[in-house]
Amino acid sequence: MKRRLGISLYPEHSTIQRDKAYIDLAYRYGFERIFTCLLSAKKPKDEIVREYKEIVMYAKDKGFEVILDVAPSVFDQLGISYDELDFFADIGASGIRLDVGFDGAKEAMLTFNPQQLAIEINMSNNVAYLDNIVTYQPNLPYLYGCHNFYPQKGTGLPYDFFVACCQRFKKYGLRTAAFVTSQHGTIGPWDINDGLCTLEMHRHLPIDVQAKHLFATNLIDDVIIGNAYASEEELKALSQINKYQLEINVETLDNTSMIEETIMFKEQHFRRGDITHDVVRSTEVRKKYGQYEIAVHDQKDFHKGDILIGNNQFGKYKGELQIALTDISDERKNKVASIVENEMILLDFILPWTKFRLRKKGRNE
């Protein structure tokens, strides 16, 4: 399934001009989704229609898919019915997200709405909610899943629980989404905004590391920035990540040679299928680079996250690239780089046969 990046807008807390400028910037960096929230909209209905329609249509003209977060209170406030979704189609929405669910039969019926709006449901509960909906035979291509975000620090989802929730949705092949937080954004739906992420472990990480982690799980298709407004630097950083293959940033050592940098950064790596506890082994590269001079250097004790390359003393294994998974020592290997501290969480996703690339920290920044 195609993976996408998204932003969030909160028109009731900003201006149309600022939102349009943010849409323009996100469009420039290849973003394709917009989440916007009606839960905190308190203006009269005609004002809400005017503001949201102008913004949503502006985004739609640039090819964004725009989904509005709703709950029963929104329908009551606007005097509309779940059985008539013309209101959302008229303002240009691509779909609605049901922050609060129904009995399963209702959600299934909504996926057959004549306006062909996507119906997105809440993913952040590890219950048989989706299974129940599926028993009522929904129109699956129009059924999406999207996690919550958590504005209060300490309240985001723990990782294992997040995985369990996601697996319920990927079982049916549904499009899934989760939120990352900008370290610069200050706007959200509520007056508390300690960041708007899905996973608590992401709250203080760089935004590109958050997204790389979500994509690495292979459980999330759309990564959305929960708060507004992310900085241009953050949008650019997200635009540069590889959404389909794990890329890990490393810091090289002063003694690292050009040939060692070539092995690290110019080659496609994959972990051998017959794995070991001590290191990730990328062995194909030694066939190509074993003939080159790889002088001995930086061969002391190694620690988790160190990038190692077999040196001239390593015989047939010269040129092999390894990533240390524990503390080891071997004078036949050179330490050539280390994974940047914030990205150590990505090591867990290099499984047997996983394809991965290494990227030099600072490149393209």
Secondary structure, 3 states (H helix, E strand, C coil): CCCEEEEEECHHHCCHHHHHHHHHHHHHCCCCEEEEECCCCCCCHHHHHHHHHHHHHHHHHCCCEEEEEECHHHHHHHCCCCCCCHHHHHCCCCEEEECCCCCCHHHHHHCCCCCCCEEEEECCCCCCHHHHHHHCCCCHHHEEEECCCECCCCCCECHHHHHHHHHHHHCCCCEEEEEECCCCCCECCCCCCCCCECEHHHCCCCHHHHHHHHHHCCCCCEEEECCECCCHHHHHHHHCCCCCCEEEEEEECCCCCHHHHHHHHCCCEECCCCCCCCEEEECHHHHHHCCCCCCCCCCCCECCCEEEEECHHHHHHCCCEEEECCCECCCCEEEEEEECHHHHHHHHHCCCCCEEEEEECCCCC
